[in-house]
Amino acid sequence: MSRGLLGKKLGMTGVYSSDGRYIPVTVVQVGPCVVTQIKTVDTDGYNAVQLGFGEKKAKHTTKPLQGHFAKSGESFYADVREFEVADPAEYALGQEITAEMFEVGEIVDVTGTSKGRGFSGTIKRHGFSRGPETHGCRNHRAPGSIGCSAWPAKVFKGKKLPGQYGGVRKTVRNLTVVDIRADENVVLIQGCIPGAKSGLVEIKKPKFGK
């Protein structure tokens, strides 16, 4: 069984459990993903399958990738990722893997690219408090003094300062699959996951043997 699938974040909503509890969930369109390459220990040194997700036109696909995708069918894919598998012999080129590989109540890890917020100050980026706005104070959103006085007379690395905020790869672990709607290729995952709407995400099961 493949360890994970590719999907697209559709947004957030909420559902009610059988005992009346309100559960906030993220709606993810999972697959269908197509097996575009099979890797084994003998040929590549590890067992994995390469999955393609999100079809695109041939004119937007490079010639080398067109030849690569031709081995698994006539479609071209916008995104490809590798996922670990226990037994590559269970898969074939062109095989479709859908949301049915997951189960309701299963624990998964979700990886995506967080929203990019550009160059941000310390208040937005790190949650610093702002300065007073009265009595002639002009230090409203500035971080204030950050260096040492005499020794060692430098700013240590890792100091919380203004800088690029967001737009990085993030993984949220131990999320619960609340519902699976196989006819729509949709999975409802409890809680929030990284990224904006329509962003690419990877949904993975815990590692084998753990």
C-alpha positions in Angstrom: 0.0 0.0 0.0 1.3 3.5 -0.9 2.1 5.6 2.1 0.3 8.7 0.7 -1.5 10.6 -2.0 -1.4 14.0 -3.6 -4.4 16.3 -3.3 -5.7 19.9 -3.5 -6.9 21.9 -0.6 -10.4 23.1 -1.2 -11.1 25.0 2.0 -12.5 24.6 5.5 -16.0 23.8 6.8 -17.5 21.9 9.7 -19.4 18.7 10.3 -21.3 17.2 13.3 -20.4 13.9 14.8 -22.9 11.3 15.8 -22.9 12.5 19.4 -23.5 16.1 18.3 -20.0 17.6 18.5 -19.0 20.2 16.0 -15.8 19.3 14.2 -13.9 21.9 12.1 -12.5 20.1 9.0 -10.4 20.9 6.0 -11.8 19.6 2.7 -9.1 18.0 0.4 -9.6 16.7 -3.1 -7.4 13.6 -3.0 -6.4 12.1 -6.4 -7.2 10.2 -8.3 -3.4 9.8 -8.6 -1.8 7.7 -11.4 1.3 5.6 -11.0 3.9 7.0 -13.4 6.9 5.1 -12.3 7.7 2.2 -10.0 11.0 2.1 -8.1 12.5 -1.0 -6.5 15.5 -1.9 -4.4 17.1 -3.7 -7.3 16.9 -0.8 -9.7 16.9 2.3 -7.5 17.9 1.2 -4.1 14.5 1.7 -2.4 10.9 0.8 -2.9 8.6 3.6 -4.0 6.0 4.7 -6.5 5.9 8.0 -8.4 2.4 9.4 -8.6 1.1 12.1 -11.0 -1.7 14.5 -10.0 -3.5 17.2 -11.9 -3.7 16.8 -15.6 -2.3 19.5 -17.9 -1.9 20.0 -21.7 0.8 18.6 -23.8 2.0 22.0 -24.9 2.7 22.9 -21.3 4.8 19.7 -20.8 8.4 19.4 -21.7 9.4 16.7 -24.2 11.3 14.6 -21.7 8.3 14.5 -19.4 6.0 13.7 -22.3 8.1 10.6 -23.0 8.1 9.8 -19.3 4.4 10.1 -18.9 3.8 8.1 -22.1 4.9 5.0 -20.3 1.9 5.1 -18.0 -0.8 6.4 -20.4 -1.8 9.3 -22.6 -2.2 12.0 -19.9 0.3 14.6 -18.6 0.5 15.7 -15.0 1.2 19.0 -13.3 2.7 17.5 -10.2 4.6 14.3 -9.4 5.8 13.0 -6.1 7.3 9.8 -4.8 5.7 7.8 -1.9 7.2 4.9 0.0 5.6 1.5 -0.6 6.2 -1.9 1.1 5.8 -4.0 -2.0 6.2 -2.5 -5.5 4.9 -5.6 -7.1 1.4 -4.6 -6.0 1.4 -1.7 -8.5 1.4 -1.3 -12.3 2.1 1.7 -14.5 -1.1 3.7 -15.2 -2.9 2.3 -12.1 -5.2 4.8 -10.3 -5.0 5.3 -6.6 -8.0 7.0 -5.0 -9.1 8.3 -1.6 -10.4 4.8 -0.7 -6.9 3.9 0.5 -7.6 5.9 3.7 -10.0 4.9 6.4 -12.3 7.0 8.6 -10.6 7.6 12.0 -7.1 7.0 10.6 -4.2 9.3 11.7 -2.3 11.1 8.9 0.4 13.7 8.3 -0.3 16.5 5.9 2.4 18.5 4.1 1.9 21.7 2.2 3.4 25.1 1.4 2.2 27.7 3.9 0.8 31.0 2.8 3.5 33.5 1.7 3.1 36.8 3.6 6.2 38.5 2.2 8.6 40.6 4.3 6.9 41.1 7.7 7.8 42.8 11.0 8.2 41.3 14.4 4.6 41.9 15.5 3.1 40.0 12.5 5.9 37.4 12.2 6.5 36.5 15.9 3.6 38.0 17.8 5.6 40.8 19.5 3.7 43.4 21.5 3.5 46.9 20.2 4.8 50.0 22.0 2.7 52.7 23.6 1.0 55.3 21.5 0.9 58.2 23.9 3.2 60.7 25.7 5.4 61.3 22.6 6.5 57.7 22.1 7.5 56.9 18.5 8.3 53.3 19.0 5.0 51.8 18.0 5.9 48.7 15.9 9.7 48.7 16.1 11.3 45.7 17.8 13.4 47.9 20.1 16.9 47.1 21.4 18.2 43.7 20.4 22.0 43.8 21.0 24.1 43.3 24.1 25.6 46.2 26.0 29.3 45.6 26.3 30.1 41.9 26.0 29.9 40.0 23.7 28.7 43.2 21.8 26.9 41.3 19.0 23.5 40.0 18.0 23.2 36.3 18.4 22.1 34.2 15.5 18.4 33.1 15.5 17.2 36.3 17.0 13.5 37.0 16.3 13.7 39.8 13.8 11.7 41.1 10.7 12.1 38.9 7.6 10.3 36.7 5.1 7.2 35.2 6.6 5.5 32.1 5.2 5.9 30.4 1.9 7.8 27.5 3.3 7.1 23.7 3.4 5.2 22.7 6.5 4.0 19.4 7.9 1.1 19.1 10.4 1.2 15.7 12.1 -1.4 13.4 13.7 -4.5 14.7 12.1 -7.7 12.5 12.0 -9.6 11.6 8.9 -13.2 12.5 9.7 -15.0 11.4 6.5 -14.2 10.0 3.1 -16.5 10.7 0.1 -15.1 8.3 -2.5 -17.6 9.3 -5.2 -16.2 12.9 -5.1 -12.6 12.0 -4.3 -12.8 14.1 -1.2 -11.4 13.6 2.3 -12.4 15.6 5.3 -9.5 16.0 7.8 -10.0 17.4 11.3 -8.2 20.7 11.9 -6.3 23.0 9.6 -3.5 22.2 7.1 -0.8 24.4 5.6 -1.4 26.4 2.4 -4.0 28.5 0.6 -7.0 27.3 -1.2 -6.2 25.2 -4.3 -2.7 24.5 -2.9 -1.0 21.2 -3.4 -0.8 19.0 -0.3 0.6 15.5 0.5 -1.4 13.3 2.8 0.7 10.5 4.3 0.2 7.6 6.6 2.6 7.0 9.5 5.8 5.3 8.4 5.8 1.6 8.0 6.6 -0.3 11.2 5.6 2.6 13.5 
